[in-house]
């Protein structure tokens, strides 16, 4: 049985409407439901955007991908943006081969994701 995936929250005072979460470990059918509930609980605030730093994931199966899709739907329904950062080469390849890369904003690092959100949230 896979151990629980690790989830860490990283607040950024310059982006109060953005939830930043780092995931680590193995994300599979044994732990996606608890993870989904944890992230939904965190999103109960006034968060419009979500950054998922997945650089610490050592494995992600199709149920993990489904969680990303469910979170994407929730965030886009709020008019926000979900950004996945730090994808391993293997996970990036899965997103590209399945066409999911077209439905997510992917950035090489959490810092790049935050720059994108700061720029897109800046007044015109």
The first five atom37 places (N, CA, C, CB, O) and aatype in JSON, in Angstrom:
{
  "aatype": [20, 20, 20, 20, 20, 20, 20, 20, 20, 20, 20, 20, 20, 20, 20, 20, 20, 20, 20, 20, 20, 20, 20, 20, 20, 20, 20, 20, 20, 20, 20, 20, 20, 20, 20, 20, 20, 20, 20, 20, 20, 20, 20, 20, 20, 20, 20, 20, 20, 20, 20, 20, 20, 20, 20, 20, 20, 20, 20, 20, 20, 20, 20, 20, 20, 20, 20, 20, 20, 20, 20, 20, 20, 20, 20, 20, 20, 20, 20, 20, 20, 20, 20, 20, 20, 20, 20, 20, 20, 20, 20, 20, 20, 20, 20, 20, 20, 20, 20, 20, 20, 20, 20, 20, 20, 20, 20, 20, 20, 20, 20, 20, 20, 20, 20, 20, 20, 20, 20, 20, 20, 20, 20, 20],
  "atom_mask": [
    [1, 1, 1, 1, 1],
    [1, 1, 1, 1, 1],
    [1, 1, 1, 1, 1],
    [1, 1, 1, 1, 1],
    [1, 1, 1, 1, 1],
    [1, 1, 1, 1, 1],
    [1, 1, 1, 1, 1],
    [1, 1, 1, 1, 1],
    [1, 1, 1, 1, 1],
    [1, 1, 1, 1, 1],
    [1, 1, 1, 1, 1],
    [1, 1, 1, 1, 1],
    [1, 1, 1, 1, 1],
    [1, 1, 1, 1, 1],
    [1, 1, 1, 1, 1],
    [1, 1, 1, 1, 1],
    [1, 1, 1, 1, 1],
    [1, 1, 1, 1, 1],
    [1, 1, 1, 1, 1],
    [1, 1, 1, 1, 1],
    [1, 1, 1, 1, 1],
    [1, 1, 1, 1, 1],
    [1, 1, 1, 1, 1],
    [1, 1, 1, 1, 1],
    [1, 1, 1, 1, 1],
    [1, 1, 1, 1, 1],
    [1, 1, 1, 1, 1],
    [1, 1, 1, 1, 1],
    [1, 1, 1, 1, 1],
    [1, 1, 1, 1, 1],
    [1, 1, 1, 1, 1],
    [1, 1, 1, 1, 1],
    [1, 1, 1, 1, 1],
    [1, 1, 1, 1, 1],
    [1, 1, 1, 1, 1],
    [1, 1, 1, 1, 1],
    [1, 1, 1, 1, 1],
    [1, 1, 1, 1, 1],
    [1, 1, 1, 1, 1],
    [1, 1, 1, 1, 1],
    [1, 1, 1, 1, 1],
    [1, 1, 1, 1, 1],
    [1, 1, 1, 1, 1],
    [1, 1, 1, 1, 1],
    [1, 1, 1, 1, 1],
    [1, 1, 1, 1, 1],
    [1, 1, 1, 1, 1],
    [1, 1, 1, 1, 1],
    [1, 1, 1, 1, 1],
    [1, 1, 1, 1, 1],
    [1, 1, 1, 1, 1],
    [1, 1, 1, 1, 1],
    [1, 1, 1, 1, 1],
    [1, 1, 1, 1, 1],
    [1, 1, 1, 1, 1],
    [1, 1, 1, 1, 1],
    [1, 1, 1, 1, 1],
    [1, 1, 1, 1, 1],
    [1, 1, 1, 1, 1],
    [1, 1, 1, 1, 1],
    [1, 1, 1, 1, 1],
    [1, 1, 1, 1, 1],
    [1, 1, 1, 1, 1],
    [1, 1, 1, 1, 1],
    [1, 1, 1, 1, 1],
    [1, 1, 1, 1, 1],
    [1, 1, 1, 1, 1],
    [1, 1, 1, 1, 1],
    [1, 1, 1, 1, 1],
    [1, 1, 1, 1, 1],
    [1, 1, 1, 1, 1],
    [1, 1, 1, 1, 1],
    [1, 1, 1, 1, 1],
    [1, 1, 1, 1, 1],
    [1, 1, 1, 1, 1],
    [1, 1, 1, 1, 1],
    [1, 1, 1, 1, 1],
    [1, 1, 1, 1, 1],
    [1, 1, 1, 1, 1],
    [1, 1, 1, 1, 1],
    [1, 1, 1, 1, 1],
    [1, 1, 1, 1, 1],
    [1, 1, 1, 1, 1],
    [1, 1, 1, 1, 1],
    [1, 1, 1, 1, 1],
    [1, 1, 1, 1, 1],
    [1, 1, 1, 1, 1],
    [1, 1, 1, 1, 1],
    [1, 1, 1, 1, 1],
    [1, 1, 1, 1, 1],
    [1, 1, 1, 1, 1],
    [1, 1, 1, 1, 1],
    [1, 1, 1, 1, 1],
    [1, 1, 1, 1, 1],
    [1, 1, 1, 1, 1],
    [1, 1, 1, 1, 1],
    [1, 1, 1, 1, 1],
    [1, 1, 1, 1, 1],
    [1, 1, 1, 1, 1],
    [1, 1, 1, 1, 1],
    [1, 1, 1, 1, 1],
    [1, 1, 1, 1, 1],
    [1, 1, 1, 1, 1],
    [1, 1, 1, 1, 1],
    [1, 1, 1, 1, 1],
    [1, 1, 1, 1, 1],
    [1, 1, 1, 1, 1],
    [1, 1, 1, 1, 1],
    [1, 1, 1, 1, 1],
    [1, 1, 1, 1, 1],
    [1, 1, 1, 1, 1],
    [1, 1, 1, 1, 1],
    [1, 1, 1, 1, 1],
    [1, 1, 1, 1, 1],
    [1, 1, 1, 1, 1],
    [1, 1, 1, 1, 1],
    [1, 1, 1, 1, 1],
    [1, 1, 1, 1, 1],
    [1, 1, 1, 1, 1],
    [1, 1, 1, 1, 1],
    [1, 1, 1, 1, 1],
    [1, 1, 1, 1, 1],
    [1, 1, 1, 1, 1],
    [1, 1, 1, 1, 1]
  ],
  "atom_positions": [
    [[0.85, -1.19, 0.0], [0.0, 0.0, 0.0], [0.89, 1.24, 0.0], [-0.96, 0.0, 1.23], [1.88, 1.31, 0.72]],
    [[0.52, 2.19, -0.79], [1.28, 3.43, -0.92], [1.03, 4.31, 0.29], [0.9, 4.17, -2.22], [-0.08, 4.38, 0.81]],
    [[2.07, 4.99, 0.73], [1.89, 5.93, 1.82], [1.17, 7.17, 1.31], [3.26, 6.32, 2.45], [1.1, 7.42, 0.11]],
    [[0.63, 7.94, 2.24], [-0.11, 9.14, 1.87], [0.81, 10.11, 1.14], [-0.72, 9.82, 3.11], [1.99, 10.24, 1.46]],
    [[0.26, 10.78, 0.18], [0.99, 11.81, -0.53], [1.16, 12.99, 0.42], [0.26, 12.23, -1.85], [0.26, 13.31, 1.19]],
    [[2.32, 13.64, 0.36], [2.55, 14.8, 1.22], [2.02, 16.06, 0.55], [4.05, 14.95, 1.54], [2.19, 16.26, -0.66]],
    [[1.39, 16.89, 1.35], [0.83, 18.14, 0.86], [1.31, 19.24, 1.79], [-0.74, 18.08, 0.78], [1.13, 19.15, 3.01]],
    [[1.91, 20.27, 1.23], [2.34, 21.44, 1.99], [1.76, 22.68, 1.35], [3.89, 21.53, 2.06], [1.77, 22.83, 0.13]],
    [[1.26, 23.57, 2.19], [0.69, 24.83, 1.71], [1.73, 25.93, 1.88], [-0.62, 25.19, 2.48], [2.42, 26.0, 2.9]],
    [[1.83, 26.79, 0.86], [2.8, 27.88, 0.87], [2.1, 29.19, 0.58], [3.94, 27.62, -0.15], [1.91, 29.54, -0.59]],
    [[1.71, 29.93, 1.6], [1.04, 31.23, 1.34], [2.01, 32.24, 0.73], [0.43, 31.8, 2.64], [3.2, 32.23, 1.01]],
    [[1.48, 33.09, -0.1], [2.26, 34.17, -0.68], [1.46, 35.46, -0.49], [2.57, 33.91, -2.21], [0.42, 35.64, -1.12]],
    [[1.94, 36.35, 0.38], [1.17, 37.57, 0.66], [0.96, 38.47, -0.56], [1.87, 38.36, 1.73], [0.06, 39.31, -0.55]],
    [[1.76, 38.3, -1.59], [1.58, 39.13, -2.79], [0.47, 38.58, -3.69], [2.88, 39.23, -3.57], [0.04, 39.25, -4.62]],
    [[0.02, 37.35, -3.41], [-1.05, 36.73, -4.19], [-2.1, 36.15, -3.24], [-0.48, 35.61, -5.13], [-2.2, 34.93, -3.09]],
    [[-2.88, 37.01, -2.59], [-3.83, 36.51, -1.59], [-4.95, 35.65, -2.15], [-4.42, 37.66, -0.87], [-5.59, 34.92, -1.4]],
    [[-5.19, 35.73, -3.46], [-6.26, 34.93, -4.06], [-5.72, 33.64, -4.68], [-6.99, 35.74, -5.12], [-6.4, 32.99, -5.47]],
    [[-4.49, 33.26, -4.32], [-3.84, 32.09, -4.9], [-3.44, 31.1, -3.81], [-2.61, 32.5, -5.71], [-2.76, 31.46, -2.85]],
    [[-3.88, 29.86, -3.98], [-3.45, 28.77, -3.1], [-2.27, 28.09, -3.77], [-4.62, 27.75, -2.83], [-2.35, 27.69, -4.93]],
    [[-1.19, 27.96, -3.02], [0.03, 27.32, -3.54], [0.25, 26.05, -2.73], [1.27, 28.29, -3.45], [0.39, 26.1, -1.51]],
    [[0.29, 24.92, -3.41], [0.41, 23.62, -2.75], [1.54, 22.85, -3.39], [-0.92, 22.83, -2.84], [1.66, 22.79, -4.62]],
    [[2.38, 22.24, -2.55], [3.44, 21.35, -3.02], [3.03, 19.93, -2.72], [4.82, 21.7, -2.36], [2.61, 19.62, -1.6]],
    [[3.17, 19.06, -3.71], [2.84, 17.65, -3.53], [4.11, 16.82, -3.6], [1.83, 17.18, -4.59], [5.02, 17.11, -4.39]],
    [[4.17, 15.79, -2.78], [5.31, 14.89, -2.79], [4.87, 13.47, -2.54], [6.35, 15.31, -1.75], [3.78, 13.23, -2.02]],
    [[5.71, 12.53, -2.92], [5.39, 11.11, -2.72], [4.77, 10.5, -3.95], [4.45, 10.94, -1.54], [4.98, 10.95, -5.08]],
    [[4.0, 9.45, -3.71], [3.35, 8.73, -4.8], [1.86, 9.01, -4.78], [3.62, 7.21, -4.7], [1.2, 8.8, -3.76]],
    [[1.34, 9.48, -5.89], [-0.08, 9.81, -6.01], [-0.74, 8.71, -6.83], [-0.29, 11.22, -6.66], [-0.53, 8.61, -8.04]],
    [[-1.54, 7.88, -6.15], [-2.21, 6.79, -6.84], [-3.58, 6.55, -6.22], [-1.37, 5.51, -6.81], [-4.02, 7.3, -5.35]],
    [[-4.24, 5.49, -6.67], [-5.61, 5.22, -6.25], [-5.77, 5.05, -4.75], [-6.11, 4.0, -6.95], [-6.88, 5.19, -4.24]],
    [[-4.7, 4.75, -4.02], [-4.82, 4.54, -2.58], [-4.89, 5.85, -1.8], [-3.65, 3.73, -2.09], [-5.28, 5.84, -0.63]],
    [[-4.53, 6.97, -2.41], [-4.5, 8.21, -1.63], [-5.07, 9.44, -2.34], [-3.1, 8.5, -1.23], [-4.97, 10.55, -1.82]],
    [[-5.65, 9.25, -3.52], [-6.16, 10.44, -4.23], [-7.4, 11.03, -3.57], [-6.49, 10.07, -5.67], [-7.56, 12.25, -3.55]],
    [[-8.27, 10.2, -3.02], [-9.48, 10.72, -2.38], [-9.14, 11.6, -1.18], [-10.39, 9.58, -1.95], [-9.67, 12.71, -1.09]],
    [[-8.28, 11.14, -0.25], [-7.92, 12.04, 0.86], [-7.24, 13.32, 0.38], [-7.0, 11.31, 1.83], [-7.49, 14.4, 0.92]],
    [[-6.39, 13.21, -0.63], [-5.72, 14.4, -1.15], [-6.75, 15.37, -1.72], [-4.69, 14.03, -2.22], [-6.68, 16.57, -1.46]],
    [[-7.68, 14.86, -2.49], [-8.71, 15.7, -3.1], [-9.48, 16.45, -2.01], [-9.67, 14.85, -3.96], [-9.71, 17.65, -2.13]],
    [[-9.87, 15.74, -0.96], [-10.61, 16.38, 0.14], [-9.76, 17.43, 0.85], [-11.08, 15.33, 1.14], [-10.26, 18.49, 1.24]],
    [[-8.47, 17.15, 1.02], [-7.58, 18.13, 1.66], [-7.51, 19.41, 0.84], [-6.18, 17.54, 1.83], [-7.64, 20.51, 1.38]],
    [[-7.29, 19.27, -0.47], [-7.17, 20.45, -1.32], [-8.5, 21.2, -1.38], [-6.71, 20.05, -2.75], [-8.52, 22.43, -1.35]],
    [[-9.61, 20.47, -1.47], [-10.91, 21.14, -1.47], [-11.12, 21.92, -0.18], [-12.05, 20.12, -1.65], [-11.66, 23.03, -0.21]],
    [[-10.7, 21.35, 0.94], [-10.8, 22.06, 2.21], [-9.99, 23.34, 2.2], [-10.35, 21.17, 3.35], [-10.45, 24.37, 2.7]],
    [[-8.79, 23.28, 1.65], [-7.96, 24.48, 1.56], [-8.56, 25.53, 0.63], [-6.56, 24.11, 1.09], [-8.41, 26.73, 0.85]],
    [[-9.25, 25.07, -0.41], [-9.84, 25.99, -1.4], [-11.13, 26.63, -0.92], [-10.1, 25.25, -2.69], [-11.7, 27.45, -1.64]],
    [[-11.6, 26.27, 0.27], [-12.84, 26.86, 0.77], [-12.7, 28.35, 1.04], [-13.28, 26.16, 2.02], [-13.7, 29.05, 1.18]],
    [[-11.47, 28.84, 1.12], [-11.26, 30.28, 1.28], [-11.6, 31.01, -0.01], [-9.82, 30.57, 1.69], [-12.27, 30.46, -0.88]],
    [[-11.14, 32.22, -0.12], [-11.42, 33.03, -1.3], [-10.38, 32.84, -2.39], [-11.51, 34.49, -0.92], [-10.02, 33.8, -3.08]],
    [[-9.9, 31.65, -2.56], [-8.86, 31.4, -3.56], [-9.47, 31.27, -4.94], [-8.06, 30.14, -3.21], [-10.43, 30.52, -5.15]],
    [[-8.9, 32.0, -5.86], [-9.34, 31.95, -7.25], [-8.39, 31.14, -8.1], [-9.47, 33.36, -7.82], [-8.8, 30.47, -9.04]],
    [[-7.1, 31.19, -7.76], [-6.07, 30.49, -8.53], [-5.43, 29.39, -7.68], [-4.99, 31.49, -9.02], [-5.44, 29.45, -6.45]],
    [[-4.89, 28.4, -8.36], [-4.23, 27.29, -7.69], [-2.93, 26.97, -8.4], [-5.15, 26.05, -7.64], [-2.9, 26.76, -9.61]],
    [[-1.84, 26.93, -7.62], [-0.56, 26.47, -8.13], [-0.27, 25.13, -7.46], [0.59, 27.51, -7.86], [-0.21, 25.04, -6.24]],
    [[-0.09, 24.1, -8.27], [0.29, 22.79, -7.77], [1.73, 22.54, -8.19], [-0.66, 21.67, -8.31], [2.03, 22.32, -9.36]],
    [[2.62, 22.56, -7.2], [4.03, 22.24, -7.43], [4.15, 20.73, -7.26], [5.0, 23.03, -6.44], [4.1, 20.22, -6.14]],
    [[4.3, 20.02, -8.36], [4.3, 18.56, -8.34], [5.71, 17.98, -8.46], [3.43, 18.02, -9.46], [5.88, 16.79, -8.74]],
    [[6.71, 18.82, -8.23], [8.09, 18.37, -8.36], [8.48, 17.26, -7.41], [9.0, 19.52, -8.15], [9.4, 16.5, -7.69]],
    [[7.78, 17.14, -6.29], [8.09, 16.1, -5.32], [7.37, 14.78, -5.57], [7.75, 16.57, -3.97], [7.59, 13.81, -4.84]],
    [[6.52, 14.74, -6.59], [5.83, 13.48, -6.88], [6.8, 12.51, -7.53], [4.6, 13.71, -7.8], [7.48, 12.85, -8.5]],
    [[6.87, 11.32, -7.0], [7.71, 10.28, -7.59], [6.91, 9.34, -8.47], [8.43, 9.5, -6.5], [7.47, 8.55, -9.22]],
    [[5.57, 9.43, -8.36], [4.69, 8.59, -9.16], [3.32, 9.24, -9.21], [4.59, 7.14, -8.59], [2.89, 9.84, -8.23]],
    [[2.65, 9.14, -10.34], [1.29, 9.65, -10.48], [0.56, 8.76, -11.48], [1.27, 11.15, -10.94], [0.96, 8.66, -12.64]],
    [[-0.52, 8.1, -11.03], [-1.27, 7.26, -11.95], [-2.49, 8.02, -12.48], [-1.71, 5.94, -11.25], [-2.63, 9.21, -12.23]],
    [[-3.35, 7.33, -13.19], [-4.5, 7.99, -13.83], [-5.47, 8.59, -12.82], [-5.23, 7.0, -14.72], [-6.14, 9.57, -13.13]],
    [[-5.57, 8.02, -11.62], [-6.45, 8.63, -10.63], [-5.89, 9.97, -10.15], [-6.66, 7.68, -9.43], [-6.66, 10.87, -9.83]],
    [[-4.6, 10.1, -10.11], [-3.99, 11.39, -9.79], [-4.29, 12.42, -10.87], [-2.48, 11.24, -9.63], [-4.59, 13.57, -10.57]],
    [[-4.2, 11.99, -12.11], [-4.53, 12.88, -13.23], [-5.99, 13.33, -13.14], [-4.26, 12.18, -14.59], [-6.31, 14.49, -13.42]],
    [[-6.87, 12.4, -12.75], [-8.29, 12.76, -12.6], [-8.5, 13.83, -11.53], [-9.11, 11.52, -12.26], [-9.36, 14.7, -11.68]],
    [[-7.72, 13.77, -10.45], [-7.81, 14.79, -9.41], [-7.4, 16.15, -9.98], [-6.92, 14.42, -8.19], [-8.05, 17.16, -9.72]],
    [[-6.32, 16.17, -10.76], [-5.89, 17.42, -11.39], [-7.01, 17.97, -12.28], [-4.61, 17.2, -12.23], [-7.26, 19.18, -12.29]],
    [[-7.68, 17.09, -13.01], [-8.77, 17.54, -13.89], [-9.95, 18.09, -13.08], [-9.24, 16.38, -14.79], [-10.54, 19.1, -13.45]],
    [[-10.29, 17.42, -11.98], [-11.39, 17.89, -11.14], [-11.06, 19.25, -10.54], [-11.68, 16.87, -10.01], [-11.92, 20.14, -10.49]],
    [[-9.83, 19.42, -10.09], [-9.41, 20.71, -9.54], [-9.41, 21.79, -10.62], [-8.02, 20.6, -8.91], [-9.76, 22.94, -10.36]],
    [[-9.01, 21.41, -11.83], [-9.03, 22.36, -12.95], [-10.44, 22.87, -13.19], [-8.46, 21.71, -14.23], [-10.65, 24.07, -13.37]],
    [[-11.42, 21.96, -13.18], [-12.81, 22.35, -13.39], [-13.27, 23.31, -12.3], [-13.72, 21.11, -13.41], [-13.9, 24.33, -12.6]],
    [[-12.96, 22.99, -11.06], [-13.35, 23.85, -9.94], [-12.75, 25.25, -10.07], [-12.92, 23.22, -8.61], [-13.45, 26.25, -9.9]],
    [[-11.46, 25.31, -10.38], [-10.78, 26.6, -10.48], [-11.27, 27.4, -11.69], [-9.26, 26.4, -10.56], [-11.49, 28.61, -11.58]],
    [[-11.43, 26.76, -12.83], [-11.89, 27.5, -14.0], [-13.34, 27.97, -13.82], [-11.78, 26.63, -15.27], [-13.71, 29.01, -14.35]],
    [[-14.15, 27.21, -13.08], [-15.51, 27.66, -12.78], [-15.5, 28.93, -11.93], [-16.31, 26.56, -12.08], [-16.45, 29.71, -11.96]],
    [[-14.43, 29.13, -11.16], [-14.29, 30.35, -10.36], [-13.68, 31.49, -11.17], [-13.42, 30.06, -9.12], [-13.49, 32.59, -10.66]],
    [[-13.38, 31.22, -12.42], [-12.75, 32.24, -13.25], [-11.25, 32.35, -13.02], [-13.4, 33.57, -13.0], [-10.63, 33.35, -13.38]],
    [[-10.68, 31.33, -12.41], [-9.27, 31.35, -12.07], [-8.42, 30.5, -12.99], [-9.08, 30.91, -10.67], [-8.88, 29.99, -14.01]],
    [[-7.18, 30.37, -12.59], [-6.19, 29.64, -13.37], [-5.53, 28.6, -12.48], [-5.14, 30.6, -13.98], [-5.15, 28.9, -11.34]],
    [[-5.38, 27.39, -12.99], [-4.62, 26.36, -12.29], [-3.3, 26.2, -13.04], [-5.42, 24.98, -12.23], [-3.27, 26.07, -14.26]],
    [[-2.21, 26.23, -12.28], [-0.88, 26.12, -12.87], [-0.17, 24.94, -12.22], [-0.06, 27.44, -12.68], [-0.1, 24.84, -11.0]],
    [[0.35, 24.04, -13.05], [1.16, 22.93, -12.57], [2.61, 23.28, -12.81], [0.77, 21.58, -13.27], [2.99, 23.68, -13.92]],
    [[3.43, 23.12, -11.78], [4.84, 23.47, -11.94], [5.72, 22.3, -11.53], [5.19, 24.71, -11.12], [5.31, 21.4, -10.81]],
    [[6.94, 22.36, -12.01], [7.99, 21.4, -11.65], [7.64, 19.97, -12.04], [8.24, 21.46, -10.16], [7.98, 19.03, -11.32]],
    [[6.98, 19.79, -13.17], [6.65, 18.43, -13.6], [7.93, 17.68, -13.94], [5.7, 18.46, -14.82], [8.84, 18.22, -14.58]],
    [[7.99, 16.44, -13.51], [9.11, 15.58, -13.9], [9.03, 15.36, -15.41], [9.1, 14.21, -13.12], [7.96, 15.54, -15.99]],
    [[10.13, 14.99, -16.04], [10.07, 14.71, -17.48], [9.02, 13.64, -17.82], [11.44, 14.27, -17.98], [8.36, 13.73, -18.85]],
    [[8.87, 12.64, -16.96], [7.9, 11.57, -17.22], [6.47, 12.1, -17.14], [8.09, 10.42, -16.22], [5.64, 11.79, -18.0]],
    [[6.17, 12.9, -16.12], [4.81, 13.43, -15.98], [4.51, 14.44, -17.08], [4.63, 14.07, -14.59], [3.4, 14.47, -17.6]],
    [[5.47, 15.25, -17.43], [5.29, 16.19, -18.54], [4.98, 15.43, -19.83], [6.55, 17.08, -18.72], [4.12, 15.84, -20.61]],
    [[5.68, 14.34, -20.04], [5.45, 13.53, -21.26], [4.04, 12.97, -21.28], [6.48, 12.37, -21.34], [3.39, 12.97, -22.33]],
    [[3.54, 12.5, -20.13], [2.17, 12.01, -20.05], [1.2, 13.12, -20.42], [1.86, 11.46, -18.63], [0.26, 12.89, -21.18]],
    [[1.4, 14.31, -19.88], [0.52, 15.43, -20.18], [0.58, 15.8, -21.67], [0.89, 16.65, -19.33], [-0.45, 16.1, -22.28]],
    [[1.75, 15.77, -22.24], [1.88, 16.11, -23.66], [1.3, 15.02, -24.56], [3.35, 16.33, -24.01], [0.6, 15.34, -25.52]],
    [[1.56, 13.76, -24.27], [1.08, 12.66, -25.11], [-0.43, 12.5, -25.07], [1.74, 11.37, -24.69], [-1.04, 12.1, -26.06]],
    [[-1.04, 12.81, -23.92], [-2.48, 12.66, -23.78], [-3.25, 13.9, -24.22], [-2.83, 12.34, -22.35], [-4.48, 13.87, -24.3]],
    [[-2.55, 14.99, -24.5], [-3.21, 16.23, -24.88], [-3.62, 17.07, -23.69], [-4.41, 15.92, -25.72], [-4.2, 18.14, -23.86]],
    [[-3.35, 16.6, -22.48], [-3.72, 17.36, -21.28], [-2.91, 18.65, -21.14], [-3.52, 16.51, -20.04], [-3.36, 19.6, -20.49]],
    [[-1.75, 18.7, -21.73], [-0.91, 19.91, -21.64], [-1.65, 21.12, -22.22], [0.43, 19.7, -22.38], [-1.38, 22.25, -21.83]],
    [[-2.57, 20.87, -23.15], [-3.34, 21.98, -23.74], [-4.4, 22.51, -22.8], [-3.99, 21.52, -25.03], [-4.92, 23.61, -23.01]],
    [[-4.73, 21.75, -21.75], [-5.8, 22.13, -20.83], [-5.29, 22.64, -19.49], [-6.71, 20.97, -20.61], [-6.08, 23.03, -18.63]],
    [[-4.0, 22.63, -19.32], [-3.38, 23.12, -18.1], [-2.31, 24.13, -18.46], [-2.77, 21.95, -17.26], [-1.75, 24.11, -19.56]],
    [[-2.04, 25.01, -17.52], [-0.91, 25.91, -17.67], [0.25, 25.23, -16.96], [-1.2, 27.34, -17.09], [0.19, 24.98, -15.76]],
    [[1.31, 24.93, -17.7], [2.47, 24.24, -17.15], [3.63, 25.22, -17.09], [2.84, 22.99, -18.0], [3.89, 25.95, -18.05]],
    [[4.34, 25.22, -15.98], [5.51, 26.07, -15.82], [6.65, 25.24, -15.24], [5.19, 27.29, -14.89], [6.42, 24.3, -14.47]],
    [[7.9, 25.58, -15.62], [9.04, 24.78, -15.17], [9.31, 24.86, -13.67], [10.27, 25.2, -15.92], [9.93, 23.96, -13.11]],
    [[8.86, 25.94, -13.02], [9.12, 26.07, -11.58], [7.96, 26.81, -10.91], [10.45, 26.81, -11.33], [7.16, 27.47, -11.58]],
    [[7.9, 26.69, -9.59], [6.89, 27.42, -8.83], [7.11, 28.92, -9.0], [6.94, 27.02, -7.34], [6.15, 29.68, -9.12]],
    [[8.37, 29.34, -9.01], [8.67, 30.77, -9.19], [8.11, 31.28, -10.52], [10.19, 31.01, -9.12], [7.55, 32.37, -10.57]],
    [[8.25, 30.5, -11.58], [7.7, 30.89, -12.88], [6.18, 30.96, -12.83], [8.14, 29.9, -13.97], [5.57, 31.85, -13.44]],
    [[5.56, 30.03, -12.11], [4.1, 30.04, -11.98], [3.64, 31.3, -11.26], [3.61, 28.79, -11.22], [2.65, 31.92, -11.65]],
    [[4.35, 31.69, -10.21], [3.98, 32.88, -9.45], [4.19, 34.15, -10.26], [4.77, 32.94, -8.17], [3.39, 35.09, -10.16]],
    [[5.25, 34.2, -11.05], [5.47, 35.35, -11.92], [4.31, 35.48, -12.9], [6.82, 35.22, -12.69], [3.79, 36.57, -13.12]],
    [[3.89, 34.36, -13.48], [2.76, 34.38, -14.41], [1.51, 34.93, -13.73], [2.49, 32.96, -14.94], [0.83, 35.78, -14.3]],
    [[1.21, 34.47, -12.54], [0.0, 34.93, -11.85], [0.12, 36.39, -11.42], [-0.27, 34.06, -10.63], [-0.86, 37.13, -11.48]],
    [[1.29, 36.8, -11.0], [1.47, 38.22, -10.63], [1.26, 39.11, -11.86], [2.89, 38.47, -10.03], [0.64, 40.16, -11.77]],
    [[1.78, 38.68, -12.99], [1.67, 39.45, -14.22], [0.23, 39.48, -14.71], [2.57, 38.86, -15.3], [-0.26, 40.53, -15.14]],
    [[-0.46, 38.32, -14.65], [-1.84, 38.28, -15.15], [-2.8, 38.97, -14.2], [-2.27, 36.84, -15.36], [-3.88, 39.39, -14.62]],
    [[-2.43, 39.1, -12.9], [-3.29, 39.76, -11.93], [-3.03, 41.25, -11.8], [-3.12, 39.11, -10.59], [-3.78, 41.98, -11.15]],
    [[-1.95, 41.7, -12.44], [-1.59, 43.11, -12.33], [-2.63, 43.98, -13.04], [-0.19, 43.36, -12.92], [-3.12, 43.62, -14.11]],
    [[-2.96, 45.12, -12.45], [-3.89, 46.02, -13.13], [-3.32, 46.52, -14.45], [-4.24, 47.21, -12.22], [-2.12, 46.74, -14.57]],
    [[-4.19, 46.68, -15.42], [-3.74, 47.13, -16.75], [-3.53, 48.62, -16.77], [-4.75, 46.75, -17.81], [-3.15, 49.17, -17.81]]
  ]
}
